[in-house]
Amino acid sequence: MAKVYIDLGHGGRDPGAVGKHSKESENVLKVGLELAKLLRSSGHSVKLSRTTDVYLTLTQRTNDANAWGADIFVSLHNNAASSASATGFETFIYNGSVSSNTPKLQNAIHDAIISEIGVRDRGKKRANFAVVRQSRMPAVLIEYAFITNINDEEILMNEVNKLARITAKGINDYFGINGSSAKVSSTPPKNTSKSKANSKSKTSKVPKANLKVDGKWGKSTTRALQRALGTPVDGIISRQYNNATTRSLYGNTVSYGSGGSMVIRALQRKVGAKADGYLGPETARRLQRYLGTPVDGVISRPSSLMVRELQRRLNNGSF
């Protein structure tokens, strides 16, 4: 059975961010208590950093999780900004060295939450936050929405059960289980994405490709990517309709068309970029972070490291 440590941000003399009608420490406590019930019903062993409105230092939280031997660490928070128009959901992992399971945990939780929460996707991010840095196990920090935004605050206050449910789903996806009554192992699946397509649940696996790992993003790589993401397969990286044109980009033959691309939108959703269907520098940066290659925002160049790693993952069905 997996040992899941749920950290409820702030508490006691530290209320966290404050909205018009609620406090961060109170909102995440409500979600965390409900989340613990759901995870226990799935067979997990759960420990909460707090169950009441008390103050704990960041080190106390991570020391507790480390001493307990948690398999994962999940910290719940509400975001805030000086502008009342700021909105959206985002997750964070440590911006230093992490295990390969850490981004997998982030992907599973982020993808499950953003699919239902109903706010803007601000992306999968990295930062030097103490709780994700000091935790010895895969750790992710969740910023559900902005307590300083009137619409976001409504979600934080009034959709507690939903927030708990979709967070539990993401954790269960990471461990490769479906449903509220499944029993799980404390060992997460190895070398798999935690999306529905790659989990150990009874879903279809991503098809393995047979690409030449040459760093050139051409039609064969595009077709393999389309199969992995479940979009129409036509080998065209941009708009998958008519009027496609082909040009060479640093040794890569890439087909483009007019308008946003379905496969790029699917790719952007997977890596946490703005899903506008256009393959630009920001999407490239997100993809590079996702793949663990150097981040420079360059889409392609001769023998691209980013494309090589993408091709390797497509070949072994782990993208």
Buried (B, 14 or more C-beta within 10 A) or exposed (E): BBBBBBBBBBBEEBBBBBBEEBBBBBBBBBBBBBBBEBBBEBBBBBBBBBEEBBEBEBEEBBBBBBEBEBBBBBBBBBBBBEEBEBBBBBBBBBBEEBEEBBBBBBBBBBBBBBEEBEBBBBBBBBEEBBBBBBBEBBBBBBBBBBBBBBEBBBBBBEBBEBBBBBBBBBBBBBBBBBEBEBEBBBEBBEEBBBBBBBBBBEEEEBEBBEBEBBBBBBBBBBBBBBBBBBBEBBBBBBBBBEEBEEEEEBBBEBBBBEEBBBBBBBBBBBBBBBBBBBBBEBBBBBBBBBBEBEBEEBBBBEBBBBBBBBBBBBBEBBB
